[in-house]
Amino acid sequence: MNPTLLLAAALPPGLVSFLPFVVIIAVFYLLLIRPNQNKQKQWQQMLSNLKPGDKVTTSGGIRGVIMSIKDDAIQLRVPPDNIKLEVVKSAIASVTTDEAAK
């Protein structure tokens, strides 16, 4: 006998019609929500590990070196004229410091 028919016969009829929706929700969670949560955790970890001297890129595309860190703001030195900018921490998109150079 077909195993699918055995499973369908063992479950109540209401549950069998509800099962595809549960599977769709599980697939959405595994493919869309979970990877996004992991990415958000990595970004928060990166923000908490920032220190003066790190080279960073903001979400607006500005690259600079961190001069100082306050509670929610970071002061950047931007070349070529060593302009000082203050940006919020959440504007930092990535750290571009070479780990191999250290």
N, CA, C and O atoms as a MOPAC input file, in Angstrom:
PM7 MOZYME 1SCF
protein

 N      0.82600 1    -1.18100 1     0.00000 1
 C      0.00000 1     0.00000 1     0.00000 1
 C      0.87200 1     1.24600 1     0.00000 1
 O      2.00800 1     1.22400 1     0.47200 1
 N      0.33600 1     2.31400 1    -0.52600 1
 C      1.05200 1     3.58100 1    -0.61400 1
 C      1.18500 1     4.20200 1     0.79200 1
 O      0.17800 1     4.34700 1     1.48600 1
 N      2.41800 1     4.57400 1     1.22900 1
 C      2.60300 1     5.14300 1     2.57100 1
 C      1.85500 1     6.46400 1     2.76400 1
 O      1.44600 1     6.78200 1     3.88000 1
 N      1.67200 1     7.23100 1     1.69100 1
 C      0.94800 1     8.49700 1     1.79700 1
 C     -0.50800 1     8.24100 1     2.15200 1
 O     -1.09700 1     8.97400 1     2.94700 1
 N     -1.08500 1     7.20500 1     1.56600 1
 C     -2.47000 1     6.87200 1     1.86400 1
 C     -2.62000 1     6.39600 1     3.30300 1
 O     -3.61900 1     6.69900 1     3.95500 1
 N     -1.64100 1     5.65700 1     3.80100 1
 C     -1.68100 1     5.21100 1     5.19000 1
 C     -1.64100 1     6.40100 1     6.13300 1
 O     -2.37300 1     6.42900 1     7.12300 1
 N     -0.77900 1     7.40400 1     5.83700 1
 C     -0.66800 1     8.59700 1     6.67500 1
 C     -1.97300 1     9.38600 1     6.63900 1
 O     -2.45600 1     9.84100 1     7.67500 1
 N     -2.53400 1     9.54600 1     5.45800 1
 C     -3.79000 1    10.28300 1     5.31900 1
 C     -4.93200 1     9.55300 1     6.02600 1
 O     -5.82500 1    10.19900 1     6.57400 1
 N     -4.91800 1     8.24300 1     6.02200 1
 C     -5.97300 1     7.48000 1     6.67600 1
 C     -5.83200 1     7.54800 1     8.18800 1
 O     -6.83500 1     7.46900 1     8.89700 1
 N     -4.62900 1     7.69100 1     8.69600 1
 C     -4.39900 1     7.70700 1    10.13600 1
 C     -4.71800 1     9.06600 1    10.74500 1
 O     -5.01200 1     9.14100 1    11.93800 1
 N     -4.67000 1    10.14200 1     9.96300 1
 C     -4.91400 1    11.48500 1    10.48000 1
 C     -6.37900 1    11.87200 1    10.28200 1
 O     -7.01700 1    11.42700 1     9.32900 1
 N     -6.91200 1    12.70000 1    11.18400 1
 C     -8.28600 1    13.19500 1    10.98900 1
 C     -8.37100 1    14.04600 1     9.73100 1
 O     -7.38600 1    14.68100 1     9.35600 1
 N     -9.52600 1    14.07400 1     9.07000 1
 C     -9.67300 1    14.79600 1     7.79800 1
 C     -9.36900 1    16.28900 1     7.90800 1
 O     -8.81300 1    16.85900 1     6.96900 1
 N     -9.70900 1    16.93500 1     9.00600 1
 C     -9.43100 1    18.35800 1     9.17200 1
 C     -7.93500 1    18.63600 1     9.23300 1
 O     -7.47000 1    19.65400 1     8.71900 1
 N     -7.18900 1    17.75000 1     9.84700 1
 C     -5.74000 1    17.92100 1     9.97600 1
 C     -5.03900 1    17.71700 1     8.63600 1
 O     -4.04200 1    18.37900 1     8.34800 1
 N     -5.55300 1    16.81400 1     7.82700 1
 C     -4.95000 1    16.56100 1     6.51500 1
 C     -5.07300 1    17.79100 1     5.62600 1
 O     -4.14400 1    18.09600 1     4.87800 1
 N     -6.18700 1    18.50000 1     5.68400 1
 C     -6.34700 1    19.69500 1     4.86000 1
 C     -5.55600 1    20.87400 1     5.42200 1
 O     -5.26000 1    21.81700 1     4.68800 1
 N     -5.21400 1    20.83900 1     6.68900 1
 C     -4.45500 1    21.91300 1     7.32900 1
 C     -2.94300 1    21.70600 1     7.17800 1
 O     -2.17100 1    22.65800 1     7.29500 1
 N     -2.52400 1    20.47500 1     6.92100 1
 C     -1.11100 1    20.11800 1     6.84500 1
 C     -0.31600 1    20.89900 1     5.78300 1
 O      0.81400 1    21.29000 1     6.07700 1
 N     -0.82400 1    21.14800 1     4.58300 1
 C     -0.05300 1    21.92400 1     3.60600 1
 C      0.27600 1    23.34500 1     4.08500 1
 O      1.35100 1    23.86700 1     3.79000 1
 N     -0.64300 1    23.96200 1     4.81700 1
 C     -0.37600 1    25.30100 1     5.34500 1
 C      0.75500 1    25.27800 1     6.37300 1
 O      1.58100 1    26.19000 1     6.40600 1
 N      0.79600 1    24.25700 1     7.20000 1
 C      1.86300 1    24.11100 1     8.18800 1
 C      3.19600 1    23.92400 1     7.47600 1
 O      4.20500 1    24.50000 1     7.88400 1
 N      3.20500 1    23.13400 1     6.43100 1
 C      4.43800 1    22.90200 1     5.67300 1
 C      4.90200 1    24.20000 1     5.00700 1
 O      6.09700 1    24.49700 1     5.01200 1
 N      3.98700 1    24.96900 1     4.44000 1
 C      4.34700 1    26.23900 1     3.79700 1
 C      4.93600 1    27.20900 1     4.81400 1
 O      5.93300 1    27.87300 1     4.52700 1
 N      4.33600 1    27.30000 1     5.99600 1
 C      4.84800 1    28.19000 1     7.03800 1
 C      6.24200 1    27.74400 1     7.47300 1
 O      7.12000 1    28.58200 1     7.67900 1
 N      6.45300 1    26.45900 1     7.61100 1
 C      7.76600 1    25.94300 1     8.00300 1
 C      8.82000 1    26.26300 1     6.94100 1
 O      9.94400 1    26.63600 1     7.27800 1
 N      8.46800 1    26.12100 1     5.67200 1
 C      9.40800 1    26.42300 1     4.59000 1
 C      9.74000 1    27.90700 1     4.57700 1
 O     10.90500 1    28.27100 1     4.41800 1
 N      8.73400 1    28.78000 1     4.74200 1
 C      8.98900 1    30.22100 1     4.80100 1
 C      9.91600 1    30.56000 1     5.95700 1
 O     10.82400 1    31.37700 1     5.80600 1
 N      9.69600 1    29.94200 1     7.10500 1
 C     10.54100 1    30.20600 1     8.26100 1
 C     11.98400 1    29.80200 1     7.98000 1
 O     12.91300 1    30.56000 1     8.26100 1
 N     12.16800 1    28.61500 1     7.42900 1
 C     13.52000 1    28.10900 1     7.19600 1
 C     14.24900 1    28.85100 1     6.07800 1
 O     15.46800 1    29.00900 1     6.14000 1
 N     13.52800 1    29.30400 1     5.06700 1
 C     14.17300 1    29.94200 1     3.91900 1
 C     14.25900 1    31.46200 1     4.02300 1
 O     15.17200 1    32.05700 1     3.45000 1
 N     13.34300 1    32.10200 1     4.73100 1
 C     13.30600 1    33.56400 1     4.75500 1
 C     13.60000 1    34.16500 1     6.13000 1
 O     14.45100 1    35.04800 1     6.24600 1
 N     12.92500 1    33.71000 1     7.14900 1
 C     13.01100 1    34.35900 1     8.45400 1
 C     14.29300 1    33.98300 1     9.18800 1
 O     14.98400 1    34.86600 1     9.69600 1
 N     14.61800 1    32.73900 1     9.25400 1
 C     15.79000 1    32.27500 1    10.01100 1
 C     17.10000 1    32.86300 1     9.48300 1
 O     17.89300 1    33.34400 1    10.29300 1
 N     17.37700 1    32.85400 1     8.17200 1
 C     18.61900 1    33.46500 1     7.68500 1
 C     18.68900 1    34.96200 1     7.98500 1
 O     19.76700 1    35.48700 1     8.26300 1
 N     17.55400 1    35.64800 1     7.93000 1
 C     17.52200 1    37.07400 1     8.23300 1
 C     17.85100 1    37.32600 1     9.70300 1
 O     18.54800 1    38.28900 1    10.02300 1
 N     17.35700 1    36.47200 1    10.59800 1
 C     17.66800 1    36.60100 1    12.01500 1
 C     19.16600 1    36.39300 1    12.25300 1
 O     19.77200 1    37.11700 1    13.04300 1
 N     19.75500 1    35.42500 1    11.58600 1
 C     21.18900 1    35.17100 1    11.74300 1
 C     22.01200 1    36.35500 1    11.24800 1
 O     22.99700 1    36.74200 1    11.87700 1
 N     21.60300 1    36.92400 1    10.12300 1
 C     22.30600 1    38.08600 1     9.58100 1
 C     22.21000 1    39.27600 1    10.53500 1
 O     23.18800 1    39.99900 1    10.72500 1
 N     21.05100 1    39.47800 1    11.12800 1
 C     20.84600 1    40.56700 1    12.08800 1
 C     21.72500 1    40.37100 1    13.32000 1
 O     22.29100 1    41.33700 1    13.83200 1
 N     21.84700 1    39.12600 1    13.80700 1
 C     22.70600 1    38.83800 1    14.95900 1
 C     24.16800 1    39.12800 1    14.63800 1
 O     24.88100 1    39.69500 1    15.46600 1
 N     24.62200 1    38.74800 1    13.44900 1
 C     26.00500 1    39.01100 1    13.04900 1
 C     26.26700 1    40.50200 1    12.96000 1
 O     27.34000 1    40.95800 1    13.35400 1
 N     25.30800 1    41.27900 1    12.44800 1
 C     25.46300 1    42.72300 1    12.32900 1
 C     25.53500 1    43.36400 1    13.72100 1
 O     26.35600 1    44.25100 1    13.95200 1
 N     24.68000 1    42.91600 1    14.64600 1
 C     24.71900 1    43.43200 1    16.01200 1
 C     26.05200 1    43.09100 1    16.68100 1
 O     26.60300 1    43.91600 1    17.40900 1
 N     26.56500 1    41.90800 1    16.44700 1
 C     27.86000 1    41.49700 1    16.99500 1
 C     28.96500 1    42.38700 1    16.42800 1
 O     29.85600 1    42.81400 1    17.16200 1
 N     28.91100 1    42.66600 1    15.13500 1
 C     29.90800 1    43.52800 1    14.49600 1
 C     29.87200 1    44.92600 1    15.11600 1
 O     30.92400 1    45.51200 1    15.37100 1
 N     28.68600 1    45.46200 1    15.36100 1
 C     28.56200 1    46.78500 1    15.96600 1
 C     29.11200 1    46.80500 1    17.38400 1
 O     29.72500 1    47.79100 1    17.79200 1
 N     28.90400 1    45.74700 1    18.13200 1
 C     29.39200 1    45.71300 1    19.50800 1
 C     30.91000 1    45.52900 1    19.57700 1
 O     31.52200 1    45.84800 1    20.59600 1
 N     31.52000 1    45.02100 1    18.50600 1
 C     32.97200 1    44.80200 1    18.50100 1
 C     33.75500 1    45.95000 1    17.86800 1
 O     34.97000 1    45.84100 1    17.70600 1
 N     33.08700 1    47.05100 1    17.50700 1
 C     33.79200 1    48.18100 1    16.90700 1
 C     34.73500 1    48.81800 1    17.92100 1
 O     34.44200 1    48.87200 1    19.11500 1
 N     35.87200 1    49.29900 1    17.42100 1
 C     36.84000 1    49.96800 1    18.28300 1
 C     37.54300 1    51.05700 1    17.48500 1
 O     37.58000 1    50.99800 1    16.25600 1
 N     38.10000 1    52.05000 1    18.17200 1
 C     38.83900 1    53.09700 1    17.45900 1
 C     39.96900 1    52.50000 1    16.61700 1
 O     40.66400 1    51.57800 1    17.04600 1
 N     40.13400 1    53.04000 1    15.42400 1
 C     41.14900 1    52.53600 1    14.50000 1
 C     40.58900 1    51.62100 1    13.43200 1
 O     41.25100 1    51.38300 1    12.42200 1
 N     39.38300 1    51.10100 1    13.62800 1
 C     38.75900 1    50.24300 1    12.61700 1
 C     38.35500 1    51.07500 1    11.40600 1
 O     37.85500 1    52.19100 1    11.54800 1
 N     38.57200 1    50.52800 1    10.22300 1
 C     38.09400 1    51.15500 1     8.99200 1
 C     36.70500 1    50.62000 1     8.72300 1
 O     36.48700 1    49.40900 1     8.71600 1
 N     35.75700 1    51.53400 1     8.50100 1
 C     34.36400 1    51.13000 1     8.31500 1
 C     33.77400 1    51.78100 1     7.07600 1
 O     34.29500 1    52.77100 1     6.56300 1
 N     32.68100 1    51.20500 1     6.60900 1
 C     31.89500 1    51.76400 1     5.52200 1
 C     30.48300 1    51.96100 1     6.04200 1
 O     29.90100 1    51.05100 1     6.63200 1
 N     29.92900 1    53.15200 1     5.82300 1
 C     28.56400 1    53.42600 1     6.26900 1
 C     27.56900 1    52.93400 1     5.22600 1
 O     27.94700 1    52.58200 1     4.10900 1
 N     26.30900 1    52.91500 1     5.59700 1
 C     25.27400 1    52.49200 1     4.65300 1
 C     25.11700 1    53.49400 1     3.51700 1
 O     24.55000 1    53.16400 1     2.47600 1
 N     25.61400 1    54.71800 1     3.70500 1
 C     25.58300 1    55.72400 1     2.64500 1
 C     26.78400 1    55.65000 1     1.73200 1
 O     26.85500 1    56.38300 1     0.74600 1
 N     27.74600 1    54.76600 1     2.04400 1
 C     28.90400 1    54.58000 1     1.18600 1
 C     30.12700 1    55.38100 1     1.61200 1
 O     31.12200 1    55.40300 1     0.88800 1
 N     30.07900 1    56.03300 1     2.75700 1
 C     31.22400 1    56.80600 1     3.24000 1
 C     32.18800 1    55.86400 1     3.94900 1
 O     31.78700 1    55.08700 1     4.81500 1
 N     33.44500 1    55.94100 1     3.57700 1
 C     34.47700 1    55.11900 1     4.21400 1
 C     35.33300 1    56.00600 1     5.09100 1
 O     35.70300 1    57.11500 1     4.70300 1
 N     35.64600 1    55.50900 1     6.27800 1
 C     36.46800 1    56.28000 1     7.18900 1
 C     37.04000 1    55.40600 1     8.28300 1
 O     36.79900 1    54.19900 1     8.33700 1
 N     37.80800 1    56.04900 1     9.15800 1
 C     38.44500 1    55.37000 1    10.28300 1
 C     37.77800 1    55.87100 1    11.55700 1
 O     37.57200 1    57.07300 1    11.72500 1
 N     37.44400 1    54.95700 1    12.44600 1
 C     36.79400 1    55.33100 1    13.70300 1
 C     37.79400 1    56.05500 1    14.59300 1
 O     38.88500 1    55.55300 1    14.86300 1
 N     37.40100 1    57.25100 1    15.04700 1
 C     38.23600 1    58.01300 1    15.98000 1
 C     37.78200 1    57.77200 1    17.41800 1
 O     38.60900 1    57.54600 1    18.30100 1
 N     36.46600 1    57.81900 1    17.65600 1
 C     35.94200 1    57.58200 1    18.99600 1
 C     34.53700 1    57.00300 1    18.88300 1
 O     33.85300 1    57.15500 1    17.87000 1
 N     34.13600 1    56.33900 1    19.95400 1
 C     32.82200 1    55.70400 1    20.00400 1
 C     32.09300 1    56.20800 1    21.23700 1
 O     32.61900 1    56.14700 1    22.34800 1
 N     30.87400 1    56.70900 1    21.03400 1
 C     30.00500 1    57.10900 1    22.14000 1
 C     28.91800 1    56.04800 1    22.26600 1
 O     29.01400 1    54.98800 1    21.64700 1
 N     27.89400 1    56.31800 1    23.05400 1
 C     26.82600 1    55.33500 1    23.25900 1
 C     26.17400 1    54.90300 1    21.95400 1
 O     26.12800 1    53.71500 1    21.63500 1
 N     25.67400 1    55.87200 1    21.20600 1
 C     24.95600 1    55.52800 1    19.97700 1
 C     25.55500 1    56.20000 1    18.74500 1
 O     24.97500 1    56.12700 1    17.66100 1
 N     26.70500 1    56.85200 1    18.89500 1
 C     27.31900 1    57.57500 1    17.77800 1
 C     28.79400 1    57.21200 1    17.65900 1
 O     29.44200 1    56.80000 1    18.62100 1
 N     29.29100 1    57.37900 1    16.44800 1
 C     30.69800 1    57.09700 1    16.15800 1
 C     31.26600 1    58.29700 1    15.42800 1
 O     30.63700 1    58.84800 1    14.52500 1
 N     32.45600 1    58.69200 1    15.82600 1
 C     33.13200 1    59.79100 1    15.13500 1
 C     34.12600 1    59.17700 1    14.14900 1
 O     34.98700 1    58.38300 1    14.52700 1
 N     33.99100 1    59.56200 1    12.87500 1
 C     34.83600 1    59.03100 1    11.80600 1
 C     35.77700 1    60.10500 1    11.27800 1
 O     35.43000 1    61.28600 1    11.24800 1
 N     36.95600 1    59.69200 1    10.86600 1
 C     37.88300 1    60.55300 1    10.13000 1
 C     37.83600 1    60.07100 1     8.69000 1
 O     38.11700 1    58.90900 1     8.39800 1
 N     37.47100 1    60.99600 1     7.78400 1
 C     37.27300 1    60.65000 1     6.38000 1
 C     38.36700 1    61.31100 1     5.55200 1
 O     38.50100 1    62.53500 1     5.57900 1
 N     39.16700 1    60.51400 1     4.80300 1
 C     40.20100 1    61.10100 1     3.95200 1
 C     39.58300 1    61.78800 1     2.74400 1
 O     38.40300 1    61.53200 1     2.50300 1
 N     40.21600 1    62.59600 1     1.98900 1
 C     41.63400 1    62.92000 1     2.00600 1
 C     41.97300 1    64.09800 1     2.92300 1
 O     43.14300 1    64.28900 1     3.25400 1
 N     40.98600 1    64.88900 1     3.33900 1
 C     41.29000 1    66.07700 1     4.13800 1
 C     41.06700 1    65.84900 1     5.62000 1
 O     40.99000 1    66.81300 1     6.38200 1
 N     40.96100 1    64.59800 1     6.05000 1
 C     40.74000 1    64.23500 1     7.44700 1
 C     39.53000 1    64.95500 1     8.05100 1
 O     39.60400 1    65.50600 1     9.14900 1
 N     38.44000 1    64.94000 1     7.32900 1
 C     37.19500 1    65.52800 1     7.79400 1
 C     36.63100 1    64.64400 1     8.90000 1
 O     36.65700 1    63.41800 1     8.79500 1
 N     36.12200 1    65.26700 1     9.95700 1
 C     35.51400 1    64.51200 1    11.04900 1
 C     33.99900 1    64.50000 1    10.86500 1
 O     33.37400 1    65.54600 1    10.69100 1
 N     33.42500 1    63.31100 1    10.90500 1
 C     31.97400 1    63.12700 1    10.80300 1
 C     31.49100 1    62.34100 1    12.00500 1
 O     32.19900 1    61.47600 1    12.52100 1
 N     30.28400 1    62.64700 1    12.44700 1
 C     29.66600 1    61.85100 1    13.49500 1
 C     28.45200 1    61.16500 1    12.90700 1
 O     27.55400 1    61.81900 1    12.37800 1
 N     28.42800 1    59.85000 1    13.00000 1
 C     27.32000 1    59.05800 1    12.46700 1
 C     26.78500 1    58.15400 1    13.56900 1
 O     27.50000 1    57.82700 1    14.51600 1
 N     25.52700 1    57.75300 1    13.44200 1
 C     24.95600 1    56.81100 1    14.40400 1
 C     25.51500 1    55.41300 1    14.12500 1
 O     25.86800 1    55.08800 1    12.99200 1
 N     25.58800 1    54.60500 1    15.16200 1
 C     26.14700 1    53.25800 1    15.00900 1
 C     25.38400 1    52.43100 1    13.97600 1
 O     25.97700 1    51.63900 1    13.24300 1
 N     24.08800 1    52.61900 1    13.92600 1
 C     23.28600 1    51.80300 1    13.01700 1
 C     23.56700 1    52.12000 1    11.54700 1
 O     23.12000 1    51.38300 1    10.66800 1
 N     24.30200 1    53.20700 1    11.26200 1
 C     24.64300 1    53.55000 1     9.88300 1
 C     25.87100 1    52.78700 1     9.39500 1
 O     26.19400 1    52.84100 1     8.20800 1
 N     26.55400 1    52.08200 1    10.28300 1
 C     27.73700 1    51.31800 1     9.88300 1
 C     27.27900 1    50.04300 1     9.18600 1
 O     26.56500 1    49.22800 1     9.76900 1
 N     27.69300 1    49.88100 1     7.94100 1
 C     27.29400 1    48.71500 1     7.15700 1
 C     28.30000 1    47.58300 1     7.28600 1
 O     27.91500 1    46.41600 1     7.35700 1
 N     29.61000 1    47.92400 1     7.31900 1
 C     30.61300 1    46.87700 1     7.40100 1
 C     31.91900 1    47.42200 1     7.92900 1
 O     32.19800 1    48.61700 1     7.83800 1
 N     32.71100 1    46.52800 1     8.48000 1
 C     34.06900 1    46.85600 1     8.89900 1
 C     34.99900 1    46.39500 1     7.80000 1
 O     34.95300 1    45.23900 1     7.38100 1
 N     35.84800 1    47.30400 1     7.33000 1
 C     36.73100 1    46.96600 1     6.21200 1
 C     38.18300 1    46.86400 1     6.64600 1
 O     39.07400 1    46.84400 1     5.79700 1
 N     38.44400 1    46.79800 1     7.94800 1
 C     39.80300 1    46.66200 1     8.44800 1
 C     40.35500 1    45.30600 1     8.02300 1
 O     39.69400 1    44.27600 1     8.15900 1
 N     41.57500 1    45.32800 1     7.50800 1
 C     42.23300 1    44.08200 1     7.12700 1
 C     42.70500 1    43.35300 1     8.37600 1
 O     43.56500 1    43.86100 1     9.09500 1
 N     42.16400 1    42.18200 1     8.64300 1
 C     42.59500 1    41.39300 1     9.79200 1
 C     43.99900 1    40.81600 1     9.55600 1
 O     44.74800 1    40.59300 1    10.50700 1
 N     44.34500 1    40.58000 1     8.30400 1
 C     45.65200 1    40.01100 1     7.98500 1
 C     46.76400 1    41.03800 1     8.22500 1
 O     47.90400 1    40.66600 1     8.50400 1
 N     46.43600 1    42.31500 1     8.11800 1
 C     47.44100 1    43.35800 1     8.30100 1
 C     47.81700 1    43.51500 1     9.76200 1
 O     48.87600 1    44.06200 1    10.06900 1
 N     46.97100 1    43.04500 1    10.67000 1
 C     47.25000 1    43.22000 1    12.10100 1
 C     48.19100 1    42.17400 1    12.63200 1
 O     48.52300 1    42.18600 1    13.81700 1

